[in-house]
């Protein structure tokens, strides 16, 4: 299983989506969790905590705020 965090700009804050994916990262597992945060670090901490709870050492980050 893979935990993936996607971060988008949302006004003055960020919209984060944490999804669980199969081992290849293709098919979603369950329903993604979507929430608003003030900083990217808040979203990363939440994804890290979920990954640790699932027994994973890492998670993937897709930061869409870096696109121009």
Phi and psi restraints in degrees (range 20) as a CNS / XPLOR table:
assign (resid 1 and name C) (resid 2 and name N)
       (resid 2 and name CA) (resid 2 and name C) 1.0 -123.7 20.0 2
assign (resid 2 and name N) (resid 2 and name CA)
       (resid 2 and name C) (resid 3 and name N) 1.0 137.0 20.0 2
assign (resid 2 and name C) (resid 3 and name N)
       (resid 3 and name CA) (resid 3 and name C) 1.0 -102.1 20.0 2
assign (resid 3 and name N) (resid 3 and name CA)
       (resid 3 and name C) (resid 4 and name N) 1.0 126.5 20.0 2
assign (resid 3 and name C) (resid 4 and name N)
       (resid 4 and name CA) (resid 4 and name C) 1.0 -121.9 20.0 2
assign (resid 4 and name N) (resid 4 and name CA)
       (resid 4 and name C) (resid 5 and name N) 1.0 129.7 20.0 2
assign (resid 4 and name C) (resid 5 and name N)
       (resid 5 and name CA) (resid 5 and name C) 1.0 -108.1 20.0 2
assign (resid 5 and name N) (resid 5 and name CA)
       (resid 5 and name C) (resid 6 and name N) 1.0 125.4 20.0 2
assign (resid 5 and name C) (resid 6 and name N)
       (resid 6 and name CA) (resid 6 and name C) 1.0 -115.3 20.0 2
assign (resid 6 and name N) (resid 6 and name CA)
       (resid 6 and name C) (resid 7 and name N) 1.0 128.3 20.0 2
assign (resid 6 and name C) (resid 7 and name N)
       (resid 7 and name CA) (resid 7 and name C) 1.0 -117.7 20.0 2
assign (resid 7 and name N) (resid 7 and name CA)
       (resid 7 and name C) (resid 8 and name N) 1.0 127.4 20.0 2
assign (resid 7 and name C) (resid 8 and name N)
       (resid 8 and name CA) (resid 8 and name C) 1.0 -123.3 20.0 2
assign (resid 8 and name N) (resid 8 and name CA)
       (resid 8 and name C) (resid 9 and name N) 1.0 150.6 20.0 2
assign (resid 8 and name C) (resid 9 and name N)
       (resid 9 and name CA) (resid 9 and name C) 1.0 -70.1 20.0 2
assign (resid 9 and name N) (resid 9 and name CA)
       (resid 9 and name C) (resid 10 and name N) 1.0 139.0 20.0 2
assign (resid 9 and name C) (resid 10 and name N)
       (resid 10 and name CA) (resid 10 and name C) 1.0 -142.9 20.0 2
assign (resid 10 and name N) (resid 10 and name CA)
       (resid 10 and name C) (resid 11 and name N) 1.0 90.0 20.0 2
assign (resid 10 and name C) (resid 11 and name N)
       (resid 11 and name CA) (resid 11 and name C) 1.0 65.4 20.0 2
assign (resid 11 and name N) (resid 11 and name CA)
       (resid 11 and name C) (resid 12 and name N) 1.0 -124.8 20.0 2
assign (resid 11 and name C) (resid 12 and name N)
       (resid 12 and name CA) (resid 12 and name C) 1.0 -89.6 20.0 2
assign (resid 12 and name N) (resid 12 and name CA)
       (resid 12 and name C) (resid 13 and name N) 1.0 -6.7 20.0 2
assign (resid 12 and name C) (resid 13 and name N)
       (resid 13 and name CA) (resid 13 and name C) 1.0 -118.7 20.0 2
assign (resid 13 and name N) (resid 13 and name CA)
       (resid 13 and name C) (resid 14 and name N) 1.0 -153.6 20.0 2
assign (resid 13 and name C) (resid 14 and name N)
       (resid 14 and name CA) (resid 14 and name C) 1.0 -134.5 20.0 2
assign (resid 14 and name N) (resid 14 and name CA)
       (resid 14 and name C) (resid 15 and name N) 1.0 145.1 20.0 2
assign (resid 14 and name C) (resid 15 and name N)
       (resid 15 and name CA) (resid 15 and name C) 1.0 -102.6 20.0 2
assign (resid 15 and name N) (resid 15 and name CA)
       (resid 15 and name C) (resid 16 and name N) 1.0 125.8 20.0 2
assign (resid 15 and name C) (resid 16 and name N)
       (resid 16 and name CA) (resid 16 and name C) 1.0 -116.3 20.0 2
assign (resid 16 and name N) (resid 16 and name CA)
       (resid 16 and name C) (resid 17 and name N) 1.0 144.7 20.0 2
assign (resid 16 and name C) (resid 17 and name N)
       (resid 17 and name CA) (resid 17 and name C) 1.0 -132.0 20.0 2
assign (resid 17 and name N) (resid 17 and name CA)
       (resid 17 and name C) (resid 18 and name N) 1.0 121.7 20.0 2
assign (resid 17 and name C) (resid 18 and name N)
       (resid 18 and name CA) (resid 18 and name C) 1.0 -106.0 20.0 2
assign (resid 18 and name N) (resid 18 and name CA)
       (resid 18 and name C) (resid 19 and name N) 1.0 123.4 20.0 2
assign (resid 18 and name C) (resid 19 and name N)
       (resid 19 and name CA) (resid 19 and name C) 1.0 -127.1 20.0 2
assign (resid 19 and name N) (resid 19 and name CA)
       (resid 19 and name C) (resid 20 and name N) 1.0 150.2 20.0 2
assign (resid 19 and name C) (resid 20 and name N)
       (resid 20 and name CA) (resid 20 and name C) 1.0 -101.6 20.0 2
assign (resid 20 and name N) (resid 20 and name CA)
       (resid 20 and name C) (resid 21 and name N) 1.0 135.3 20.0 2
assign (resid 20 and name C) (resid 21 and name N)
       (resid 21 and name CA) (resid 21 and name C) 1.0 -125.5 20.0 2
assign (resid 21 and name N) (resid 21 and name CA)
       (resid 21 and name C) (resid 22 and name N) 1.0 162.7 20.0 2
assign (resid 21 and name C) (resid 22 and name N)
       (resid 22 and name CA) (resid 22 and name C) 1.0 -68.2 20.0 2
assign (resid 22 and name N) (resid 22 and name CA)
       (resid 22 and name C) (resid 23 and name N) 1.0 174.9 20.0 2
assign (resid 22 and name C) (resid 23 and name N)
       (resid 23 and name CA) (resid 23 and name C) 1.0 -59.5 20.0 2
assign (resid 23 and name N) (resid 23 and name CA)
       (resid 23 and name C) (resid 24 and name N) 1.0 -27.5 20.0 2
assign (resid 23 and name C) (resid 24 and name N)
       (resid 24 and name CA) (resid 24 and name C) 1.0 -86.2 20.0 2
assign (resid 24 and name N) (resid 24 and name CA)
       (resid 24 and name C) (resid 25 and name N) 1.0 -9.7 20.0 2
assign (resid 24 and name C) (resid 25 and name N)
       (resid 25 and name CA) (resid 25 and name C) 1.0 81.8 20.0 2
assign (resid 25 and name N) (resid 25 and name CA)
       (resid 25 and name C) (resid 26 and name N) 1.0 11.3 20.0 2
assign (resid 25 and name C) (resid 26 and name N)
       (resid 26 and name CA) (resid 26 and name C) 1.0 -93.0 20.0 2
assign (resid 26 and name N) (resid 26 and name CA)
       (resid 26 and name C) (resid 27 and name N) 1.0 -54.5 20.0 2
assign (resid 26 and name C) (resid 27 and name N)
       (resid 27 and name CA) (resid 27 and name C) 1.0 -95.6 20.0 2
assign (resid 27 and name N) (resid 27 and name CA)
       (resid 27 and name C) (resid 28 and name N) 1.0 132.3 20.0 2
assign (resid 27 and name C) (resid 28 and name N)
       (resid 28 and name CA) (resid 28 and name C) 1.0 -69.1 20.0 2
assign (resid 28 and name N) (resid 28 and name CA)
       (resid 28 and name C) (resid 29 and name N) 1.0 148.1 20.0 2
assign (resid 28 and name C) (resid 29 and name N)
       (resid 29 and name CA) (resid 29 and name C) 1.0 -118.8 20.0 2
assign (resid 29 and name N) (resid 29 and name CA)
       (resid 29 and name C) (resid 30 and name N) 1.0 113.1 20.0 2
assign (resid 29 and name C) (resid 30 and name N)
       (resid 30 and name CA) (resid 30 and name C) 1.0 77.8 20.0 2
assign (resid 30 and name N) (resid 30 and name CA)
       (resid 30 and name C) (resid 31 and name N) 1.0 -166.9 20.0 2
assign (resid 30 and name C) (resid 31 and name N)
       (resid 31 and name CA) (resid 31 and name C) 1.0 -99.1 20.0 2
assign (resid 31 and name N) (resid 31 and name CA)
       (resid 31 and name C) (resid 32 and name N) 1.0 133.5 20.0 2
assign (resid 31 and name C) (resid 32 and name N)
       (resid 32 and name CA) (resid 32 and name C) 1.0 -69.2 20.0 2
assign (resid 32 and name N) (resid 32 and name CA)
       (resid 32 and name C) (resid 33 and name N) 1.0 153.7 20.0 2
assign (resid 32 and name C) (resid 33 and name N)
       (resid 33 and name CA) (resid 33 and name C) 1.0 -100.1 20.0 2
assign (resid 33 and name N) (resid 33 and name CA)
       (resid 33 and name C) (resid 34 and name N) 1.0 124.2 20.0 2
assign (resid 33 and name C) (resid 34 and name N)
       (resid 34 and name CA) (resid 34 and name C) 1.0 -117.6 20.0 2
assign (resid 34 and name N) (resid 34 and name CA)
       (resid 34 and name C) (resid 35 and name N) 1.0 132.4 20.0 2
assign (resid 34 and name C) (resid 35 and name N)
       (resid 35 and name CA) (resid 35 and name C) 1.0 -154.1 20.0 2
assign (resid 35 and name N) (resid 35 and name CA)
       (resid 35 and name C) (resid 36 and name N) 1.0 161.6 20.0 2
assign (resid 35 and name C) (resid 36 and name N)
       (resid 36 and name CA) (resid 36 and name C) 1.0 -102.8 20.0 2
assign (resid 36 and name N) (resid 36 and name CA)
       (resid 36 and name C) (resid 37 and name N) 1.0 141.8 20.0 2
assign (resid 36 and name C) (resid 37 and name N)
       (resid 37 and name CA) (resid 37 and name C) 1.0 -137.7 20.0 2
assign (resid 37 and name N) (resid 37 and name CA)
       (resid 37 and name C) (resid 38 and name N) 1.0 161.1 20.0 2
assign (resid 37 and name C) (resid 38 and name N)
       (resid 38 and name CA) (resid 38 and name C) 1.0 -85.7 20.0 2
assign (resid 38 and name N) (resid 38 and name CA)
       (resid 38 and name C) (resid 39 and name N) 1.0 -31.2 20.0 2
assign (resid 38 and name C) (resid 39 and name N)
       (resid 39 and name CA) (resid 39 and name C) 1.0 -131.5 20.0 2
assign (resid 39 and name N) (resid 39 and name CA)
       (resid 39 and name C) (resid 40 and name N) 1.0 156.7 20.0 2
assign (resid 39 and name C) (resid 40 and name N)
       (resid 40 and name CA) (resid 40 and name C) 1.0 -65.0 20.0 2
assign (resid 40 and name N) (resid 40 and name CA)
       (resid 40 and name C) (resid 41 and name N) 1.0 -31.9 20.0 2
assign (resid 40 and name C) (resid 41 and name N)
       (resid 41 and name CA) (resid 41 and name C) 1.0 -62.9 20.0 2
assign (resid 41 and name N) (resid 41 and name CA)
       (resid 41 and name C) (resid 42 and name N) 1.0 -36.1 20.0 2
assign (resid 41 and name C) (resid 42 and name N)
       (resid 42 and name CA) (resid 42 and name C) 1.0 -60.4 20.0 2
assign (resid 42 and name N) (resid 42 and name CA)
       (resid 42 and name C) (resid 43 and name N) 1.0 -45.0 20.0 2
assign (resid 42 and name C) (resid 43 and name N)
       (resid 43 and name CA) (resid 43 and name C) 1.0 -66.1 20.0 2
assign (resid 43 and name N) (resid 43 and name CA)
       (resid 43 and name C) (resid 44 and name N) 1.0 -41.5 20.0 2
assign (resid 43 and name C) (resid 44 and name N)
       (resid 44 and name CA) (resid 44 and name C) 1.0 -64.6 20.0 2
assign (resid 44 and name N) (resid 44 and name CA)
       (resid 44 and name C) (resid 45 and name N) 1.0 -38.2 20.0 2
assign (resid 44 and name C) (resid 45 and name N)
       (resid 45 and name CA) (resid 45 and name C) 1.0 -64.3 20.0 2
assign (resid 45 and name N) (resid 45 and name CA)
       (resid 45 and name C) (resid 46 and name N) 1.0 -41.3 20.0 2
assign (resid 45 and name C) (resid 46 and name N)
       (resid 46 and name CA) (resid 46 and name C) 1.0 -64.7 20.0 2
assign (resid 46 and name N) (resid 46 and name CA)
       (resid 46 and name C) (resid 47 and name N) 1.0 -41.4 20.0 2
assign (resid 46 and name C) (resid 47 and name N)
       (resid 47 and name CA) (resid 47 and name C) 1.0 -66.2 20.0 2
assign (resid 47 and name N) (resid 47 and name CA)
       (resid 47 and name C) (resid 48 and name N) 1.0 -41.4 20.0 2
assign (resid 47 and name C) (resid 48 and name N)
       (resid 48 and name CA) (resid 48 and name C) 1.0 -61.7 20.0 2
assign (resid 48 and name N) (resid 48 and name CA)
       (resid 48 and name C) (resid 49 and name N) 1.0 -43.6 20.0 2
assign (resid 48 and name C) (resid 49 and name N)
       (resid 49 and name CA) (resid 49 and name C) 1.0 -62.0 20.0 2
assign (resid 49 and name N) (resid 49 and name CA)
       (resid 49 and name C) (resid 50 and name N) 1.0 -41.4 20.0 2
assign (resid 49 and name C) (resid 50 and name N)
       (resid 50 and name CA) (resid 50 and name C) 1.0 -65.3 20.0 2
assign (resid 50 and name N) (resid 50 and name CA)
       (resid 50 and name C) (resid 51 and name N) 1.0 -44.9 20.0 2
assign (resid 50 and name C) (resid 51 and name N)
       (resid 51 and name CA) (resid 51 and name C) 1.0 -59.3 20.0 2
assign (resid 51 and name N) (resid 51 and name CA)
       (resid 51 and name C) (resid 52 and name N) 1.0 -44.5 20.0 2
assign (resid 51 and name C) (resid 52 and name N)
       (resid 52 and name CA) (resid 52 and name C) 1.0 -63.3 20.0 2
assign (resid 52 and name N) (resid 52 and name CA)
       (resid 52 and name C) (resid 53 and name N) 1.0 -40.4 20.0 2
assign (resid 52 and name C) (resid 53 and name N)
       (resid 53 and name CA) (resid 53 and name C) 1.0 -63.2 20.0 2
assign (resid 53 and name N) (resid 53 and name CA)
       (resid 53 and name C) (resid 54 and name N) 1.0 -29.5 20.0 2
assign (resid 53 and name C) (resid 54 and name N)
       (resid 54 and name CA) (resid 54 and name C) 1.0 -88.1 20.0 2
assign (resid 54 and name N) (resid 54 and name CA)
       (resid 54 and name C) (resid 55 and name N) 1.0 0.1 20.0 2
assign (resid 54 and name C) (resid 55 and name N)
       (resid 55 and name CA) (resid 55 and name C) 1.0 83.4 20.0 2
assign (resid 55 and name N) (resid 55 and name CA)
       (resid 55 and name C) (resid 56 and name N) 1.0 16.6 20.0 2
assign (resid 55 and name C) (resid 56 and name N)
       (resid 56 and name CA) (resid 56 and name C) 1.0 -96.2 20.0 2
assign (resid 56 and name N) (resid 56 and name CA)
       (resid 56 and name C) (resid 57 and name N) 1.0 149.3 20.0 2
assign (resid 56 and name C) (resid 57 and name N)
       (resid 57 and name CA) (resid 57 and name C) 1.0 -91.5 20.0 2
assign (resid 57 and name N) (resid 57 and name CA)
       (resid 57 and name C) (resid 58 and name N) 1.0 -23.5 20.0 2
assign (resid 57 and name C) (resid 58 and name N)
       (resid 58 and name CA) (resid 58 and name C) 1.0 -135.8 20.0 2
assign (resid 58 and name N) (resid 58 and name CA)
       (resid 58 and name C) (resid 59 and name N) 1.0 170.4 20.0 2
assign (resid 58 and name C) (resid 59 and name N)
       (resid 59 and name CA) (resid 59 and name C) 1.0 -146.6 20.0 2
assign (resid 59 and name N) (resid 59 and name CA)
       (resid 59 and name C) (resid 60 and name N) 1.0 161.5 20.0 2
assign (resid 59 and name C) (resid 60 and name N)
       (resid 60 and name CA) (resid 60 and name C) 1.0 -101.2 20.0 2
assign (resid 60 and name N) (resid 60 and name CA)
       (resid 60 and name C) (resid 61 and name N) 1.0 144.0 20.0 2
assign (resid 60 and name C) (resid 61 and name N)
       (resid 61 and name CA) (resid 61 and name C) 1.0 -119.8 20.0 2
assign (resid 61 and name N) (resid 61 and name CA)
       (resid 61 and name C) (resid 62 and name N) 1.0 128.5 20.0 2
assign (resid 61 and name C) (resid 62 and name N)
       (resid 62 and name CA) (resid 62 and name C) 1.0 -115.2 20.0 2
assign (resid 62 and name N) (resid 62 and name CA)
       (resid 62 and name C) (resid 63 and name N) 1.0 104.9 20.0 2
assign (resid 62 and name C) (resid 63 and name N)
       (resid 63 and name CA) (resid 63 and name C) 1.0 -99.4 20.0 2
assign (resid 63 and name N) (resid 63 and name CA)
       (resid 63 and name C) (resid 64 and name N) 1.0 99.2 20.0 2
assign (resid 63 and name C) (resid 64 and name N)
       (resid 64 and name CA) (resid 64 and name C) 1.0 -83.1 20.0 2
assign (resid 64 and name N) (resid 64 and name CA)
       (resid 64 and name C) (resid 65 and name N) 1.0 -2.1 20.0 2
assign (resid 64 and name C) (resid 65 and name N)
       (resid 65 and name CA) (resid 65 and name C) 1.0 -78.3 20.0 2
assign (resid 65 and name N) (resid 65 and name CA)
       (resid 65 and name C) (resid 66 and name N) 1.0 -12.9 20.0 2
assign (resid 65 and name C) (resid 66 and name N)
       (resid 66 and name CA) (resid 66 and name C) 1.0 -84.9 20.0 2
assign (resid 66 and name N) (resid 66 and name CA)
       (resid 66 and name C) (resid 67 and name N) 1.0 -7.6 20.0 2
assign (resid 66 and name C) (resid 67 and name N)
       (resid 67 and name CA) (resid 67 and name C) 1.0 -74.2 20.0 2
assign (resid 67 and name N) (resid 67 and name CA)
       (resid 67 and name C) (resid 68 and name N) 1.0 144.0 20.0 2
